[in-house]
Amino acid sequence: MDFATPLIPATLIKRYKRFLADCRLADGRELTAHCANPGSMMGLAEPGTKIWLEPNDDPKKKLKYGWRLIEHQGGHFTGVDTSVPNRALKAALMARSLPELAAYETVRPEVKYGENSRIDFLLTQDGLPDCYVEVKSVTLSRQAGLAEFPDSVTARGTKHLGELAAMARAGHRAVMLYLVQRTDCSRFALAADIDPAYAAAFETAQAQGVERLVYGTHISPESVKIADAFDI
């Protein structure tokens, strides 16, 4: 997934009201950018952090910049836009570049299922069971090299696991795919201390047939692309 507009560097002043971030450009100008991340962003929103913004000239958008990346020491990046995983995964699924899911030709996003829910992707192919794929953006890292999910209590995420488990019990494939939007991590774990209910729901779902996939990303100010799978 390529960014539509070249990103520009800035410094974070503060993030507030979840979706707003005051920033300072290299020339000293200060502006407010849209933060497309409703989560806690634990460890990612410290004042003074180097970030990357995407400008836009869309007359329908009140804010003319969107916060897309954080740059860490050593040239590593974290992607903070929670819409990116779905866009990047859709491209990968269409290209059939994920070995575990490459057998499926038809990719349908945002399909209604379960109890008033929508699955991120429904994959279908003649002769194969339908495959329900839920994707989560992973940005938390509290130990060097270790990515964790979630970064706050997520009742919605727990509900999604229950819905996936129901699909698995019905004879379909059900996949929970964690996309690690950090280039400085090579391992993954559930943050059970942050949300014990989610961790317990995952163990139950896995026992009922829900598959887990964890993929990394290649991130730069030009693009975010799915990288190799993590060993799990």
N, C-alpha and C positions, 0 to 999 in steps of 0.2 A: 504494500500500500504506500504510494507516494503522496507526500503532502501536496495539496493543490497550489499552494503559494509558498515561496521560499521563506523559511523561518528566520527570525532575527533574534539575536541574543539580548537578554535583559537581566536585571537583578530583582529578586522578589523583595518587596517591602513588607507586605502582609497578605495573608489569605483570610477571608471572612465571609460570613453568611453562606458558607459552603461553595457557592458558585462565583465568587468575586475574588480577584487578586489585584492588589495595587503593585505596580512594577515601575522600575526606572530603566529607561533605555540608555545605551552607551553615550548618547549626546546629552544626557541629563534630564530629558523630558520624562515626566511621570504620567502614567495612564492607568486605567482600570481594564483588566482583561477578564474574559470569561473563563472560569475554571470548570471544565467538563468532567467533574469528578465529585459525586455526592458523598464519598466515603470519608473516613477520618484522615486519610493521607498521613498516617503516623510516621514521623521521622522525615517527612518530605516537604514540609511547609515552613522551614525555619527562615526568618528574615535574613537576607544577605545571600540566599541560595542563587546560584546561576541557573537561569531558566531560558527556554526558547519559546518564542511566541509566533503564532501564524497570523499575519494580517489578512483582512478581508475587506472588500468594498461592497458587500451585500447590503442594499438599502433596507432590507427587512431586519437586519441585526443591529441592535442598539450599541453593542460593544464591537469595536473594530479590530480587536485582537483576541485570539484564543491561546490559552496556555497549553502547550503540547508536551514539552520535555523538561526534565531536570538534568543538568550535567554535573557529574560527580568527579572527584579527583581520579586521575589516571585515564581520562577520556571515556569513562562509562556514562551511560544514560539510563534514565527511567522515563517511561512513557506514562503520562498522567491522565490522558484522555480515555475515559472508559468506553467510548464508542469505537476506538481503534481495534480492539481484539476482534469484534464481529466483522469489521471491514477486512482486516487482514486474513481472518480465518475463511471468510467467504471466497476470497481470491485463491487461497490454497486449496479449498475444497473443489472449486470449479476447475482448477488445474490438476486436481487429483494427485497432489504432491505429498499428502500425508499417508504413509503406507497402510496404517490401520484402517483408513476410511476410503482408500483409493478405488475400491470396487464399486462405489456408488456413483452413478452418472448424474442423477437428478438431485439438485440442491435447492431446497425451498426454505427461505428465511421467515422467521416470525409466524409460525403456524400455530393456530389455537389447538390446545389439547388439555387434558386433565380437567381440573376444577378452576375454570376462569384463568388459565395460564396460557402463555405462548412459549413454545420452544424456540431457541435461537436458530437451530437448523434441523430440518427434517430431511434425511437422505433416503432415497428410494432407488431400487434397482430390481428388475425382474429376477426372480429366483432367490432373492435375499430378503431377510426380515427387515422391515423398516428400521431406520436408525435415528434415534432422537439424541441430538447433541446440544448440551448446554455449555456455554463458555463463560469463564470468569477471569477478570483481569487481576493479576497478582502483582502488587507493588511493594509489599511490606518486606523489610529485611532487618532483623534485629541482631543477627549474627552474620559475620563475614561469610559470603558465599551461599547463605541459606535464604531462600524466598519462602514466605508464609502467607497463608490465607485462612480466614479473613483478617482485616485490620480493625474490625469492630464487630459488634454483634449484628448478625444478619438473619432476621426472621424470614426474609424473602428467600435467601439462599437455602435455608433449611427446608422451606416449602418446596423449592425446586428439586431438592434431593428426594423428597417424598413422591413427587410427581414422576421423576425418573424411575424410581423403584417400582411404581405401579406399571409403567411401560415394560420394564424388564419382566415383571411377573406375568404380564399378558403375552409374553413370547417375543417381544421386540428387542432390538439392541438399544441400550441406553448408555450414553457416554457423558461423563463429566470431564470437560477439558479445561485445564487451568493453563492460561497463557501468561507466562512470566514476562512482564514488561520491564525487565531490568537486565542489563548486560553484565552485571557484576555478580550474578548468581548462577550456580550450576546444580544446586540441590533444592528440594522442595519438601515442605511439611505443613500439616494443618496446625493452625495456632489454637490448640485446644484450650489454652489458658485464657484466651480472649473470648472465645465462644464455645463453651463445652457442649451446648446443645447441637451446634452445627457439626462438631467433630463426631458426636454420637450418632447423629443422623447419617453422616457419611459412612460410618462403619456398618450401620444397618442396611443402607442402600447397597453398599458393596457386597454384603452377604447375600442380598437378593438378586445380584447379577449386574449391578451398575458398574461399568468399566471406568477406570480413571486413566486419563492421558495428561501428561505435563509437557508442554513445549516451551522452549525459549524463544527469544526474538533477537534479530539484528536491528539495532536502532541507531539512527543518525539524524541530523537535521534535514536530511532529504527524504527519509522513508522509514517505515517500520515493516519488517518482513519476518515471517515465521522462520525460526532456525531449527536446530535439531531437538529431538525429544530428550527429556531428562530420563536418567535411569531411575526407576521406582520399584 
